[in-house]
Amino acid sequence: MISNGLSPLRVICELDGRSSTLGQFPQPLSLSQLSASLRSVYGRQLKVQFTMPCGSVQPIRSQQDLNTIVTIAADHYEQEAGTLRLRLQPESPDATTSPESQPPAPPSFLLPEYPISVQRRERSTSERRNSRSSRLSDAGVSEDGAVQKEQLAPFVPARHPSGQGLDSAADNSDIGQIALNFEKCTFLGQGSFGKVYKCEDFNTGRIYAVKVVELNSHSLESQAVRSLEQEIRLLRAIEHRRIVKYFDCRREPNRLCIFMEFMPENSLRHYIRARGPLNEKAAMRFTRMVMEGLHFLHSRDIIHRDVKAANILKDSHGKVKLSDFGAAKRIQEIGTSHSVTGTVFYMSPEMIGGEAHIDFKTDIWSLGATVVEFLTGQPPYHHCDNPAAVVLCIMNHPEHFRMPAEASDVARDFIRTCFARPASLRPGAEELLRNHPFLPPLDDSPPF
Ligand SMILES: Nc1ncnc2c1ncn2[C@@H]1O[C@H](COP(=O)(O)OP(=O)(O)OP(=O)(O)O)[C@@H](O)[C@H]1O
């Protein structure tokens, strides 16, 4: 353990993949002293960050951030007693621009460098045959477990006049069948790891949401990108009415484009921000739908890992579906941005603690946090003024959590049940669906 007594703290900094000792510092460690030391050693403005036990990267911007980080390091990196490891990153000129304040950039990856005529190309008999066999080999698993045929219509790859396909930069020969109508792409929103566009396939008129993840120079040819592509190809087979479907994945120079089912009514986070917290009846309905989606994923051995209102998308019939399942963590690994500020609110203690064995129960915790967001407009521990403090609360001071003031006993019990710890005491999705009065069946719920 690092003591907060007199023993000095050794600070090691990593910049551009190289680690070096910055020095020994008296405790409590002072941010101004640390900054002065960094300036004298590196001679330039640097962002100071810390890698949490869960792998997320936390910026250190204040003395309070630093104090919290030192405590977390002491609690979770005991094998490195007396040492604090920091990551350094050069300050970019636009570092102060938040994603929200950026203008909605045009979908440059989709804009052709040549005029495009929107027309259907007739396919030859052999193309039709090949397309059919590849669709059959893509056969997936349906909601009831039955094997079923790929739902995609036979798309024609878009062709560049030079003869190259849109995806010529990568060997995506078995995918990349969606030919986009570039004129019909509109910006939908910005996430931490990419921008999302609504796009139309010019052959079928089918609408997609396309998430574009900018790849950093390290990740371009990395195993992580290949793994993500493979994972999304596998996830294409997952089909359920409470889950946003993945259709495809295509690598462009410097970018990865993930094609998903388009959900017209945006996320529950947007809904709550626009209209305020949900009433309890609505919260119960949406939670039931999300839990049904989780139950399906868990029954297929998939942990979502990023359940939150921003990942619950609405259709135009008042129903919701879970999005971003399975791949969210991998996208974080390869994206150019590495700050996950904000998402820590929903993380389970076992995930934050970097436990080796994370199971489905982590999603139940996150759904509990999401229900708090439904009912209050904010996730739990939102009163903490920095994410590092949130981490500390979740790990060490769960009693600091504020239960929604107006919540019924049933809602309170549901939230408490989701926050049970250790994870082994937390019920699974099926048990909650069967037994918890916060989740009464809906008209279209399957029997449990
Ligand atoms: N399948 C979809 N259909 C319609 N809109 C979508 C779809 N997927 C994402 N969006 C919208 O695009 C925006 C960005 O979504 P994205 O999933 O990249 O980030 P996020 O979940 O909001 O945040 P984070 O990246 O921090 O998890 C959001 O406004 C979201 O509602």
The ligand as an SDF file (V2000), in Angstrom:
LIG
                    3D

 31 33  0  0  0  0  0  0  0  0999 V2000
  -28.5970    2.4100  -34.6180 N   0  0  0  0  0  0  0  0  0  0  0  0
  -28.8110    3.7200  -34.4570 C   0  0  0  0  0  0  0  0  0  0  0  0
  -29.8860    4.3290  -34.9840 N   0  0  0  0  0  0  0  0  0  0  0  0
  -30.1000    5.6510  -34.8100 C   0  0  0  0  0  0  0  0  0  0  0  0
  -29.2960    6.4590  -34.1050 N   0  0  0  0  0  0  0  0  0  0  0  0
  -28.1940    5.9120  -33.5570 C   0  0  0  0  0  0  0  0  0  0  0  0
  -27.8850    4.5330  -33.7050 C   0  0  0  0  0  0  0  0  0  0  0  0
  -26.7300    4.2630  -33.0390 N   0  0  0  0  0  0  0  0  0  0  0  0
  -26.3530    5.4320  -32.4980 C   0  0  0  0  0  0  0  0  0  0  0  0
  -27.2090    6.4250  -32.8060 N   0  0  0  0  0  0  0  0  0  0  0  0
  -27.1240    7.8270  -32.3640 C   0  0  0  0  0  0  0  0  0  0  0  0
  -25.8280    8.3170  -32.6820 O   0  0  0  0  0  0  0  0  0  0  0  0
  -25.2890    9.0750  -31.6050 C   0  0  0  0  0  0  0  0  0  0  0  0
  -23.9260    8.5410  -31.2240 C   0  0  0  0  0  0  0  0  0  0  0  0
  -24.0560    7.1930  -30.8060 O   0  0  0  0  0  0  0  0  0  0  0  0
  -22.8490    6.3680  -30.2200 P   0  0  0  0  0  0  0  0  0  0  0  0
  -23.3590    4.9820  -29.9710 O   0  0  0  0  0  0  0  0  0  0  0  0
  -21.6570    6.5180  -31.0900 O   0  0  0  0  0  0  0  0  0  0  0  0
  -22.4850    7.1000  -28.8800 O   0  0  0  0  0  0  0  0  0  0  0  0
  -23.1750    7.1350  -27.4690 P   0  0  0  0  0  0  0  0  0  0  0  0
  -23.6950    5.7530  -27.1250 O   0  0  0  0  0  0  0  0  0  0  0  0
  -24.1710    8.2690  -27.4520 O   0  0  0  0  0  0  0  0  0  0  0  0
  -21.9740    7.5000  -26.5080 O   0  0  0  0  0  0  0  0  0  0  0  0
  -20.6710    6.6380  -26.1890 P   0  0  0  0  0  0  0  0  0  0  0  0
  -19.8750    6.5260  -27.4460 O   0  0  0  0  0  0  0  0  0  0  0  0
  -20.0100    7.4370  -25.1370 O   0  0  0  0  0  0  0  0  0  0  0  0
  -21.1430    5.2760  -25.7130 O   0  0  0  0  0  0  0  0  0  0  0  0
  -26.3080    9.0210  -30.4880 C   0  0  0  0  0  0  0  0  0  0  0  0
  -27.0520   10.2150  -30.5690 O   0  0  0  0  0  0  0  0  0  0  0  0
  -27.1980    7.8620  -30.8270 C   0  0  0  0  0  0  0  0  0  0  0  0
  -28.5020    8.0690  -30.3850 O   0  0  0  0  0  0  0  0  0  0  0  0
  1  2  1  0
  2  3  1  0
  2  7  2  0
  3  4  2  0
  4  5  1  0
  5  6  2  0
  6  7  1  0
  6 10  1  0
  7  8  1  0
  8  9  2  0
  9 10  1  0
 10 11  1  0
 11 12  1  0
 11 30  1  0
 12 13  1  0
 13 14  1  0
 13 28  1  0
 14 15  1  0
 15 16  1  0
 16 17  2  0
 16 18  1  0
 16 19  1  0
 19 20  1  0
 20 21  2  0
 20 22  1  0
 20 23  1  0
 23 24  1  0
 24 25  2  0
 24 26  1  0
 24 27  1  0
 28 29  1  0
 28 30  1  0
 30 31  1  0
M  END
$$$$
